[in-house]
Amino acid sequence: MVGDGRDLHHEAKNGDCLVNENRVLIEPIDPRRSKPGGVDTCIRGLIKYRPDDMDLFIVGVDAVGDAIIGEWRTEMLDGRSVQFLPVYRADNTVMRPRVPHIAQLVWGVWKYRKKIKPDTLQTHRITTGFAVRRFFRKPNHVQFIHNDGDDSIKLGNESYFKKFTGLFRFLEKRAVRECSDVVIFNSAAAKRLSQWGDTVRFSPTWYDDEYFYPAESSAESKRTDLLWVGRFEETKDPLLAVRALSEAGPDYTLTMLGGGSLLQKTKDLASELGISDRIDVVGPVEKRSVSDYLRRHSALLMTSHHEGFPRAVVESLACGLPVVTTAGGEPNGLVVEGVNGTRIAERTPASTADAVRRVNDVASADAIASVELLKATILVPFVLGRETPAMEELR
């Protein structure tokens, strides 16, 4: 049952002429408690900016600890209602619990499957998608893919599939062949997976212009106050950012937002290099606070080994900050050398520092213009299967 006592089914409107699509999104999230990461932010954007003819239902985790497991409830998020069915209880900010979140989620979906009656299923991990497609045969299935699996396996250290590449390829191929729609936030992955079917489509990441917009002051200044946003893990390489700041010179400062296992090591490295007074490791902050930090800085530094279509880059450009990025930090060609940022030639402190110094010549107006079409109001309907006139300009 949903929160108001109705079974999950088509809801007729305007004299039974129009019928809303009921889309059930299965992911270990709790709409009442945000967590770091692009998937959580993506889903919250989908809820907020979904078309009026679509009702979203979330099947996920009770991360707060006070919900009745297996009972639908109504939640409000940014003024939009969403039906929420928690099927297990856990702290979903723990990346590697004893029992993986996906295993707990899939078991919960199986246990309460009779309460889930979707028109469309949507999943954000191919493992989850493969499993739940076996539980619900009739509805359309939409699979979102947020990273290039090749990069995650070859360059990352967090993928469960590093030793099981063949299994990962199998799951990717089945997703393309079994799903009615596969939305991929990485251009290389979209091109690679397109060989297995015509259901694959690429989409950029969006930004929420209610929160991410330029500072009121339009005066250009020397871009010496840098911002770094991400998880303090090897794949994001915060240590390269610290070493690059040491190379860049005494005029440069760096603020770092996020949490993770390398946070203390990052502080220790700054101390060893004698630049602790120029680096502010803030730690985790609320997502909406990131926009305030962006408007107080003049450039974003991305040092990741690999990304999908990083939201931090899009949000930074929307706030008027050019982006200094490694090849993996922005792999889709959005950041163009000398136009809206600079690209780091080699993963070395010297090369990174050189790119940091070059970004001073990039205008904020050009950064803003480069993401004008990446607003949530434009892209969210598109990724949810609704065409918008502005999308023709992105093709």
N, C-alpha and C positions, 0 to 999 in steps of 0.2 A: 504494500500500500504506500502511496505517496503521502506527503505531510498533511494534505487536507482530506485524506480518507478515500481517495479515488484509486482504482487500479491504474497502473501505468499503461495508457493506451492513447490512441488518437483523440485529440480534443477538437471538436467541431466548433466553428465560430461563424458569426454572421449568417444565421439560419442554416447551419450545416453545409454552407457552400465552401468555406475554406477550412482546411485541416492542417494543424501544426505538425511539423515533423518532430517526433520524439527521438532525440539522439542521446544515447547512453554512453558516457565517457568513463572508461575503466582505467584507473591509475591510482597508485598509493599516495593520494593527497587528501588533505582535509581542508575544505574551503574556509574553515574558521581559523586556520593557523597556516600562515605562509611559511615557506622554507626556501633556502637559497637554491638557485638553479633555474635554468631556462625553461624547463618543462613546466614547473609550477607557475612561473610568470606567464607562459604561453596560455595555459589553461584558464588562468584568471582573466586574461585578455579576451579569450573566446567567450567566457561567461558574460563579461561586461558589454562586448560589442557584437554579440550574436544577432542575427536578423530577427525581426519580430515574429516571423513565422516559424521559428525553431525554438523548441523547449529543450534545455540541456539538463540531464540527470547525471549526477556524479556517483559512481560506485568506488569507494575508496577506503581510507583508514580513519579510525577515531584516534587522532593524535593528541587530543585534549584530555581524553580519559573519562568523559561524562556522558557519552552517547549510548543509546541502546543498540547493541550490535544486531544487525538484521532488520532494523526498522527504518523506514523512510522518514525523513524530517525536512522541513523547509528552512533554508538559510538565505540570508541576504548578503550580496557582495556588490559593492559599488552601485547600490540602488537597483540591482537586478536580483530577482529571486532564482534560486536553484534548488532542485530536489537532491538530497544527499542520502545515500545508503552506505553507512559504514559496515564493512563485512569482517573487519578484524581490528584489534587495538594494538598500537605500537607507537614508538617515537620515530617518526619517519624522517627525522633529520640525521639519524644514525645511518651512515652509508652502507656499512657491512654488518648487519645484525647476525646473531647466531643462526636464525632462520631467515633467509632472504625475504625482503618485502614482496617480491614477485610471487614467491611460493605461498606466502600467507594470503596474498590478494587472490590468487587463482583458486586456492582452496575455499576462500570465503565466497567467491563468485559461484563456485560449484554448489556450495552448501545452500546459498540463498537464491539460486538461479530462477526458481519459480516466481520470485518477486520482481524479476527483471524481464520486461517485455518490450524491447526496443523496436523502432523502425530501422534505426541505424546504430551500429556499434562503432565506437571510436576508441582506439588504443594508441599509446605513445611509445610502446616498446614492442619489438617484434616477438619477443618471448611471450609477453602477455597476449598479444594478438593471436599467435598460433594456438595457444591453449583455449582461449575463450571462443574461438571460432568453432571448436569442437562441441561447445555447450549450446550455442545458438546458431542453428543452421539457416534460418529463414532470413534474418535481416541483412541489409547491406553492411559491409564492414569497411570502415575508413581507417587506414593505418598512417599515423604520423611518424616520420623518422627525422630526428633532430641533428644527427651527426653522420659523417661518412664512416661507415663501419670499418673500411680499410684503414683509415687514419687512427681510429680508436684502438684497433688491434696492433698496428705497426708502431705507432708513436706514443700511445697512451700506456698507462700502467694500472688502469682501473677496470678494464673490461674482463668479464668472466670468460670471454671467448678467446683469449690470447693463445690458449693451448688447444682450442677446438674450432679452428678456422673453418673446417669443412662443415661443421654443424651450423655455424653462423651463415655461411653461404646458402645452405639449405633453407634456413628460416627466411632469409631475404627473398630467395626465389619464390618460396611458397606465399609470402606476403604479396608479392607483385601479381602472382597468378590467381590468388584466391580472393583478393580484395577488390572492391568496386572503385576505390580511389586510394592512391598512395601519395601523400603530400610530403615532400622532402625539403628540408631547410638547408640544403647544401647542393650547389650546382654540380660538383663532380660526382657525388653520389647519385643524383637524379639522372645524370647522363649514363652512369654505369648500370643502374638498375633498369633503365628504359629498354635494355636489350632483351628483357624477359617479358615485357608486356607494355601495352599502351595506356595503362591506368596510372602511370607515374607522371607526376607534375612537380615542378620546382616552385618554391615560393620563397621570397625574402622574408626576413623577420621584420616585425613592425615595432613602432614605439607608440606610447600613449601620450598624445600631445596635451592632455589635461595636466600632466606633470612634467613632461620633458619639453622645455622650450628655452629660448635664449635668455640670458640675463638682460635686464633693462638697459644697462650701459652698452653702447655700441662701439665705444672707443677701443681700438686695437692696441694691445700692449705686447711686450716681449714675452714669448711663451716659455717661461722658465718654471712655472708652478704646475707640475704634472700630477695626474691622477691615475692610479692603477686599481682596477676593480676585478675581483675574481676569487676563486678558492685558492688557498695557500697549499697547493698540491703540485707534484712534479709536472703534471701535464700543463699547468698554467705558468710554470717557471718564474715564480716571484724573485728568485735569487738572481736571475739575469737582469731584472729591473733594478735591483739594488746595485749590482756591479756596474751597470750602465750609468747610473746616476753618479757614481764615483768617477767615472771616466768623463762625464759631460762637463764637469767644472763646478766651482763653488757657487755660481749664481743659481744653480738649479735645485729645486726641492721636489719631494715626492710624497704624496699621500696615498696610502694603500688601504683599501676596504675589502673585507672578507674574513673568512675563518678557515681553519684547516690545520693539517698536521705539520706544515712547515712554517707556521706563524712565528713560533719562538726562534726557529733557525734563521728566519729572515731578520728578526731583530738582532740576533747575535752577529750575523754577517755585517749588518750596518755598523755595529759597534766595532767589530774587527777592522773595518775599513775606515773608521774614524769619521763617519758621516751620520751618526745617530741624530745630530742636531738638525739635519736636513731631510730626515725621513720620519714621517708620522704614520705609524702602523695603527690604524684606528680599530681594526677588527670588524666583526659583523655589524651591519647596520640594516635598518628596515629598507625595503626596496624603494619606497617613495622618498626616503632621505637621500638616495643616490643622486636624484636630480638636483638637490640643493648643493651637494658636493661638486657636481659637474659645473654648475653655474659659478662656483667660487674658484674654479681652476681654468687653465687656458689650453690644455692638451691632454689627451688620453694616451696612455702607453699600454700596448697589448703585447705580451711576450709569450703567448700560448704556443705549444707545439702543434695543436690542432683544435679547430672549432667547427661548428656547423655553420650557422649564420649568426654570429655573436650579437646578442641584444645590446651589450654594453657599447659596441661600436655604433650601432644605429642611434641609440639614445644619446651618445656623446655628440655625434654630428648634429642631431636635432637641437642640442643645446648650444651649438656654435663652436664646439671644440674639434679641431682637426685631430686625426688619429695617427699615432706612430705605431706601426704594427709589423710583426714578423709575418712571413708567408703563411704560416698556419694560423696566426691570430685573426686574419681576415682573408679566407681562401676563395672568396667569390668575386673578387675584382671590384668591390664597392669602393674601397679606398684606392685612389689614384694618386700616384706620386706628383706632388706639387699642386694638386687640385683641391683635395679635401684632406690631405694628410701626407705622410711619407712612409715608404716601405723599407724595412730593414733588410739589407743585402745578405748578411750572414748572421748566424746566431752567436755573436761574440759581443762582449761589452763595448768594444771600440766601434763596431759597426752600428750597434744600437744607439750609442751616444751620438754618432754622426747623424743618424736619422732624427734624433731628438733636436739637434741644433738646426737642421734643415727645416723643421716644421714651423719655425718662426716666420717663414715667408708665405704661409698659407692664410687666406682670409676666412674669417668666420662666416661671412655671407655665402661663400662657396661651399663650406661644410654644410650649412643649413639647406641650401638648394639641392644638394646631392641626395637628400632623403625626403624630399617634399612628398613623394608618392608612397612613402612607406609608413604612413599614419595608420593606426589601428582601424579607423573608420573606413579606410579603403581596403586594407588587406584582410581583415578578419572575415568579412563576408565572402571574399574570394577563397580563402582556405577552407571555408565551410561549404564550398560548392556553389556560391552565388556569384555570378559574373557582375562586375561593375565597370562602367565606361572607362574609368581611370586605368584599369588593368591593361588596356590595349597599349598604353604608353610604356608599360613596363616590359612588354614582349619585344 
